[in-house]
Amino acid sequence: MGAAPASMRPKACYYADMTFFETLVALLAVAILLLQITRRMHLPYPGILAAAGVCVAMLPGAPVIPIDPPTALALFIAPVLVDSAYDFPMGAARRMVLPLIFYAVIAVLVTTGLVVSISMLTVGLPIAVAVTLGAIVAPPDAAAATAVLSNLPVDRRVDALLKGESLFNDATALLLFGAALTVQARGGLDGATALQIGFAAPGGILFGIVFGFLVSRLRPITENTVGGTLLQFVYAFSTWLIAEHLHLSAVLATVASAMTIATLSTVDDSPRMRVHSFAVWTTVVFLLNVVAFLLMGLQARRILESMSADALERALYFAAIVVVGVILARLAMAFLLHAIVASRHRRGNVLAPFTNGETFLVGWSGMRGLVTLATAFALPADFPERDLVVLTAFAVVLATLVIQGATLAPMIHFLKLGRQAEVRDEFEAARRSLAEAAFQRLEKEDGAEAAALRAVSKDHWNAPANTDQASQLIRRRDLTIAAVIAQRQRLEELRDTDQIGPTQYLELQEDLDWKQLSVGPDEDRRITES
């Protein structure tokens, strides 16, 4: 039978694309529902998404979606790194150099070495393949941990360590991953390859700093425009892709560029741009998580269907051992660091050790996530034992997210590590300090307007210490919100009677939104993923 007419082929492609599109929309709809459950149960959403991705992938008719391996890392990791690195406090990094280096480098290398040993002793993987698997499953992803910690805050040092670790351990793991792939492809390690690997880290940092400086000079041109937000994504992907082409560490280049841009930002930067960027990036990072788990679920289904019963039994047995190994390795490294820091502290070092409960929490917060999924995607189609490696990586992600992620909140309660009261006190103290700064700036200004603003600032400055003044602030807030609602009703009437155009309507609506948010309760100003 002859080939189908040309006019028929685009239609077939269209239906194939729609199959993936419909699957993605279904998963997003389920994800929205699941988020409401996880938010109320204080569970990290990545674990629930992982399970949902598997379930959707197992549905009859779910498509098999190929993805270009080099694209996977840039698409899924670069925006997440930029989002995290931009907000990471450099002061915390300087104070916690030892723990960050320990978890980002030593712990990753030790975990990789353990996985290599397990791989060679149980299923006899070649050493380059075993190192590749170790690099894939070694770096924990702090997204799941921070999703819980945002609702159950713990000590600031613990929070900073988990977030900082996830920025820098990816570089170690991906350098190992790239080196193992190169050695596997070339059949050995030669001098040129060793030199390239050795220069990748410092070269990536230097390139990231220079590129971040250049991008920071372009930002004012696109300030307060949609193009400005688009530029942020272009620079995130460009940093990664250019570093890859130069054979530099794309992770370190991306992190260094984001931190450089954050360092060069000033108090005069546009607040409108910050608010818009925050909303966009929060949504995009969440969407990338959803798509990654869906695609990994689809790959896992294809692998399971292609494996014989004996091969599947071998793979599941191996994956279970690797899961146990990486969990125990993380706990062992946590308590080893605890012993080292405690010993140094007794000899006069400034850095104090975590408590035993905090150490156990850090060790248990070793969930694998987006980085592990993306690196598994990036394996070439002809990579030896690819199905076994991908299936094991997905098993590690699913097991750690479900087992460890679901137990983080109960563990924080059981070990009494939550700091909700302390965080509220810190927040109120900071609020008073800001009000004091405003009052001092206006203290010598003349006129009724300055006096009115000074009165408001002084009320906020002194309110927590004075119950009557606190009641006055609440009363003022309630009256302001009531006035804003009345203004909203009038604005709707003006639009309905065609006394105002759509552009002016939206501008006035935004003014009222900011006014209501500025006086409303703190929880009304937060956007959370879970």
C-alpha positions in Angstrom: 0.0 0.0 0.0 1.4 3.5 -0.9 2.3 6.2 1.5 -0.4 8.4 2.8 -0.9 11.7 1.0 1.1 14.6 2.3 -2.1 16.4 3.4 -2.8 13.5 5.8 0.6 13.5 7.5 0.3 16.8 9.4 -3.1 15.7 10.7 -1.6 12.5 12.2 1.2 14.6 13.8 -1.5 17.0 15.1 -3.3 14.1 16.8 -0.1 12.9 18.3 0.7 16.3 19.7 -2.8 16.6 21.1 -2.4 13.3 22.9 0.5 14.7 24.8 -1.2 18.1 25.3 -4.3 16.4 26.7 -2.2 14.3 29.0 -0.4 17.3 30.3 -3.6 19.3 30.8 -5.0 16.3 32.7 -2.0 16.1 35.0 -2.0 19.8 35.6 -5.7 19.6 36.6 -4.9 16.7 39.0 -1.9 18.6 40.3 -4.0 21.6 41.2 -6.3 19.3 43.2 -3.5 17.5 44.9 -1.8 20.8 45.8 -4.8 21.7 47.9 -4.5 18.4 49.8 -0.7 18.7 50.3 -1.1 22.2 51.5 -3.6 21.2 54.2 -1.6 18.1 55.2 1.8 19.9 55.2 3.2 17.4 52.7 5.8 18.3 50.0 4.1 18.6 46.7 7.0 16.9 44.6 6.3 13.5 46.1 2.6 13.7 45.3 3.4 14.9 41.7 5.7 12.0 41.3 3.0 9.5 42.2 0.5 11.4 40.0 3.0 11.3 37.1 3.3 7.5 37.3 -0.5 7.1 37.5 -1.1 9.3 34.4 1.7 7.5 32.5 0.1 4.2 33.2 -3.3 5.2 31.7 -4.2 3.4 28.4 -3.2 5.5 25.4 -0.7 7.7 27.3 1.9 8.8 24.7 5.6 8.0 24.6 7.3 11.4 24.3 11.0 11.5 23.2 13.1 14.4 24.5 16.4 15.6 23.2 19.0 14.7 25.9 21.0 18.0 25.8 17.8 20.0 25.9 16.6 18.2 29.1 19.2 19.7 31.4 18.9 23.3 30.1 15.1 23.2 30.0 14.5 21.7 33.5 17.5 22.8 35.6 18.6 26.3 34.4 15.4 28.2 35.5 15.3 26.4 38.8 18.9 27.3 39.6 18.4 30.9 38.6 15.2 31.1 40.8 17.1 29.7 43.8 20.4 31.4 43.3 19.0 34.9 42.9 17.4 34.8 46.3 20.1 32.9 48.2 21.8 35.1 50.9 25.5 35.4 50.3 26.1 36.1 54.0 24.7 32.7 54.9 27.0 31.1 52.4 30.1 32.8 53.9 29.1 31.8 57.4 28.5 28.1 56.5 31.4 27.4 54.1 32.4 24.1 55.8 28.9 22.5 55.8 28.2 23.7 52.2 31.5 22.3 50.9 30.9 19.1 52.8 27.4 18.4 51.5 28.0 19.9 48.0 31.3 18.1 47.3 32.3 15.4 49.8 28.8 14.0 50.4 28.1 13.8 46.7 31.4 12.0 46.0 30.9 9.6 48.9 27.3 8.8 47.8 28.6 8.3 44.2 31.3 6.0 45.4 28.8 3.9 47.4 26.5 3.6 44.4 29.4 2.6 42.2 30.3 -0.2 44.7 26.7 -1.4 44.9 26.4 -1.3 41.1 29.6 -3.3 40.5 29.0 -5.8 43.2 25.3 -6.6 42.5 24.7 -6.3 38.8 28.2 -5.9 37.5 27.9 -2.5 35.8 31.0 -1.1 34.0 32.7 1.5 36.2 31.8 4.4 33.8 28.2 3.4 33.8 28.2 3.0 37.6 29.8 6.4 38.1 27.1 7.9 35.8 24.3 6.4 37.9 26.0 7.6 41.1 26.2 11.1 39.8 22.6 11.0 38.8 21.2 9.9 42.2 23.8 11.6 44.5 22.6 15.2 44.7 19.5 15.8 46.9 17.0 18.4 45.7 15.9 20.8 48.5 12.6 21.7 46.7 10.7 19.1 48.7 12.3 20.0 52.0 11.8 23.7 51.6 8.1 23.1 50.6 7.6 21.7 54.1 10.0 24.1 55.9 8.0 27.1 54.5 5.0 25.9 56.5 7.0 24.6 59.5 10.1 26.9 59.8 13.2 25.5 61.4 16.4 27.1 62.4 17.7 29.6 59.8 21.0 27.7 59.5 19.2 24.5 58.6 17.1 26.2 56.0 20.1 28.0 54.5 22.1 24.8 54.4 19.4 22.9 52.6 18.9 25.6 50.0 22.6 26.4 49.5 23.5 22.7 49.2 21.0 22.2 46.4 22.7 25.0 44.4 26.2 23.7 44.6 25.9 19.9 44.8 24.3 19.9 41.3 27.7 21.2 40.0 29.6 18.4 41.6 27.1 15.8 40.4 26.9 17.1 36.8 30.7 17.4 36.5 30.9 13.8 37.5 28.0 13.0 35.1 29.7 14.8 32.2 33.1 13.2 32.9 31.6 9.7 33.1 29.7 10.2 29.8 32.9 11.5 28.1 35.0 8.6 29.4 32.3 6.1 28.3 32.2 7.7 24.8 36.0 7.9 24.4 36.8 4.6 26.0 39.1 6.1 28.6 40.5 9.2 30.3 43.2 11.1 28.4 45.1 14.2 29.2 42.9 16.6 27.2 39.8 15.2 28.8 41.3 15.6 32.3 42.3 19.2 31.5 38.8 20.0 30.2 37.2 18.6 33.3 39.6 20.4 35.6 39.0 23.8 34.0 35.2 23.3 33.9 34.5 24.5 37.4 36.6 27.7 37.7 35.9 28.5 34.1 32.2 28.2 34.7 32.3 30.5 37.7 34.3 33.2 35.8 32.1 33.0 32.8 29.0 33.3 35.0 30.2 36.4 36.7 31.1 38.1 33.5 27.9 37.2 31.8 25.8 38.2 34.8 27.6 41.6 34.8 26.7 42.1 31.1 23.1 41.1 31.6 22.7 43.5 34.6 23.7 46.3 32.2 20.8 45.4 29.9 18.1 45.1 32.6 17.4 48.9 32.9 16.5 49.0 29.2 13.7 46.4 29.6 12.5 47.5 33.1 8.8 47.3 33.7 8.1 45.4 30.4 7.1 41.9 29.5 10.3 41.8 27.5 12.2 42.3 30.8 10.7 39.1 32.2 11.4 37.3 28.9 15.0 38.5 29.1 15.4 36.7 32.4 14.5 33.4 30.8 16.6 34.1 27.7 19.7 34.8 29.9 19.0 31.7 32.1 18.9 29.4 29.1 21.7 31.3 27.3 24.1 31.0 30.3 23.6 27.3 30.4 23.9 26.7 26.7 26.9 28.9 26.1 28.7 27.3 29.1 27.9 23.9 27.6 29.3 24.9 24.2 32.5 26.2 26.0 32.7 22.9 27.9 32.4 24.7 31.2 30.3 23.9 34.3 26.8 25.0 33.2 25.5 24.8 36.8 28.2 27.0 38.3 28.0 29.4 35.4 24.2 29.7 35.9 24.5 30.0 39.7 27.3 32.6 39.5 25.5 34.7 36.9 22.3 34.8 39.0 24.2 35.7 42.2 26.1 38.4 40.3 22.9 40.0 39.0 21.4 39.8 42.5 24.5 41.4 44.0 24.4 44.3 41.5 20.7 45.0 42.1 19.9 48.1 44.1 17.1 49.5 46.2 16.1 51.7 43.3 15.2 48.7 41.1 11.6 48.6 40.0 9.2 47.0 42.6 6.7 46.3 39.8 9.3 44.2 38.0 10.1 42.2 41.1 6.4 41.4 41.8 5.8 40.4 38.2 9.0 38.3 38.0 8.2 36.5 41.2 4.8 35.5 40.1 6.0 34.3 36.7 9.0 32.4 38.0 7.0 30.7 40.7 4.6 29.4 38.1 7.3 28.3 35.6 9.3 26.4 38.2 6.2 24.6 39.3 5.2 23.8 35.8 8.7 22.4 35.0 8.3 20.0 38.0 5.0 18.8 36.7 6.3 18.2 33.2 9.4 16.5 34.4 7.6 14.0 36.6 5.1 13.3 33.8 7.9 12.7 31.3 9.8 10.5 33.7 6.6 8.5 34.4 6.2 8.0 30.7 9.8 6.8 30.3 9.3 4.5 33.3 6.2 2.9 31.7 8.1 2.3 28.4 11.0 0.7 30.3 8.7 -1.5 32.3 6.8 -2.7 29.2 10.1 -3.5 27.3 11.7 -5.5 30.2 11.2 -9.2 30.6 10.1 -10.6 33.9 13.6 -11.6 34.9 15.1 -8.3 33.9 12.4 -6.4 35.8 13.0 -8.4 38.9 16.8 -7.7 38.6 16.2 -4.0 38.1 13.7 -3.6 41.0 16.1 -5.6 43.3 19.0 -3.4 42.3 16.9 -0.2 42.6 15.8 -1.1 46.2 19.4 -1.6 47.3 20.4 1.8 45.8 17.5 3.5 47.5 18.5 2.2 50.9 22.2 3.0 50.2 21.7 6.6 49.3 19.4 7.2 52.3 21.8 5.7 54.7 24.8 7.4 53.1 23.1 10.8 53.6 22.4 10.1 57.3 25.9 8.9 57.9 27.4 12.0 56.3 25.1 14.3 58.3 26.3 12.8 61.6 29.9 12.7 60.4 29.8 16.4 59.8 28.1 16.9 63.1 31.0 15.2 64.9 33.6 17.3 62.9 31.9 20.6 63.6 31.4 19.7 67.3 35.1 18.9 67.6 36.2 22.1 65.9 33.7 24.1 68.1 35.3 22.6 71.3 38.7 23.9 70.0 37.3 27.4 69.7 35.9 27.5 66.2 33.0 30.0 65.8 30.7 27.6 63.9 28.4 25.8 66.4 27.1 22.4 65.6 23.5 21.6 64.9 21.5 19.8 67.6 21.2 16.0 67.2 17.6 16.6 66.1 18.6 19.2 63.5 21.4 16.9 62.2 18.9 14.0 61.8 16.5 16.4 60.0 19.2 17.5 57.5 20.2 13.9 57.0 16.6 12.9 56.4 16.0 15.8 54.0 17.8 14.0 51.2 15.0 13.8 48.7 16.0 13.5 45.1 14.0 15.5 42.5 14.2 17.5 39.4 18.0 17.4 38.9 18.0 13.6 39.1 15.1 13.4 36.7 16.7 15.8 34.2 20.1 14.0 34.2 18.4 10.7 33.7 16.7 12.3 30.7 20.0 13.5 29.3 21.4 10.0 28.9 22.1 9.1 25.2 19.7 6.6 23.7 22.6 4.1 23.1 24.1 4.4 26.6 24.9 1.0 28.1 22.2 -0.3 30.5 20.2 2.9 30.0 16.9 1.4 30.9 18.3 0.0 34.2 19.9 3.4 35.1 16.8 5.4 34.3 14.5 3.1 36.2 16.8 3.1 39.2 17.0 6.9 39.1 13.2 7.2 39.0 12.9 4.7 41.9 15.3 6.7 44.0 13.3 9.9 43.3 9.9 8.3 43.9 11.0 6.5 47.1 12.8 9.4 48.7 10.1 11.9 47.9 7.3 9.7 49.2 9.1 8.1 52.2 11.2 10.9 53.4 9.1 13.8 52.1 5.9 12.6 53.8 7.6 12.1 57.1 9.4 15.5 57.3 6.5 17.4 58.9 5.8 14.7 61.6 9.5 14.5 62.3 9.7 18.3 62.9 6.8 18.1 65.3 8.1 15.0 67.1 11.6 16.5 67.5 10.2 19.9 68.4 12.3 21.6 65.7 9.6 24.0 64.5 10.2 27.7 65.1 6.8 29.2 64.3 6.7 31.5 67.4 10.3 32.6 66.9 9.7 33.4 63.3 6.7 35.5 64.1 8.8 37.4 66.7 11.6 37.9 64.2 9.1 39.1 61.6 7.5 41.6 64.0 10.9 42.8 65.2 11.9 43.4 61.6 8.6 45.2 60.9 9.2 47.5 63.9 12.8 48.2 62.7 11.5 49.2 59.2 8.9 51.5 60.8 11.6 53.0 62.9 13.8 53.7 59.8 10.8 55.4 58.1 10.1 57.5 61.2 13.7 58.6 61.5 13.8 59.6 57.8 10.7 61.8 58.2 11.5 63.1 61.7 12.9 66.4 60.5 10.5 67.0 57.6 8.0 69.8 58.0 4.3 70.0 57.1 1.1 68.2 57.9 1.8 65.4 55.4 5.1 64.5 57.1 3.4 64.6 60.5 0.7 62.2 59.3 3.3 59.8 57.9 5.3 60.0 61.1 2.3 59.1 63.1 1.6 56.0 61.1 5.2 54.9 61.2 5.4 55.5 65.0 2.2 53.5 65.5 3.8 50.5 63.7 7.0 51.1 65.5 5.4 50.9 69.0 2.3 48.8 68.3 3.5 45.3 69.5 4.5 46.7 72.9 1.1 48.5 73.3 -2.1 46.5 73.2 -4.2 49.6 72.7 -2.1 50.8 69.8 -2.2 47.3 68.3 -6.0 47.4 68.4 -5.9 50.8 66.7 -3.8 49.3 63.9 -6.2 46.5 63.4 -9.1 48.9 63.4 -7.3 51.1 60.9 -6.6 48.0 58.7 -10.3 46.9 58.8 -11.5 50.4 57.9 -9.0 50.7 55.0 -10.1 47.3 53.6 -13.7 48.3 53.9 -13.0 51.6 52.1 -11.1 49.7 49.3 -14.1 47.3 48.8 -16.4 50.3 48.5 -14.0 51.7 45.9 -14.0 48.4 44.0 -17.8 48.5 43.9 -17.8 52.0 42.6 -15.2 51.1 40.0 -17.3 48.2 38.8 -20.3 50.6 38.4 -18.1 53.0 36.4 -17.1 50.2 34.0 -20.7 48.8 33.7 -22.0 52.3 32.8 -19.2 52.8 30.3 -17.8 55.8 32.1 -14.2 54.5 32.1 -12.2 52.6 29.5 -10.7 49.1 30.0 -7.1 50.3 30.3 -8.0 52.9 32.9 -10.1 50.3 34.7 -7.2 47.8 35.0 -4.8 50.5 36.2 -7.2 51.7 39.0 -8.0 48.0 39.8 -4.3 47.4 40.3 -4.0 50.5 42.5 -6.7 49.1 44.8 -5.1 45.7 44.8 -1.8 47.1 46.1 -3.6 49.3 48.6 -5.5 46.2 50.0 -2.4 44.0 50.1 -0.4 46.7 51.8 -2.7 46.7 54.9 -4.1 43.2 54.8 -2.9 40.2 56.9 0.4 38.6 56.1 -1.1 35.4 54.8 -3.0 37.3 52.1 0.4 38.4 50.5 1.9 35.0 50.2 1.9 32.7 47.1 2.8 29.1 48.0 3.3 26.0 46.0 1.9 23.7 48.7 
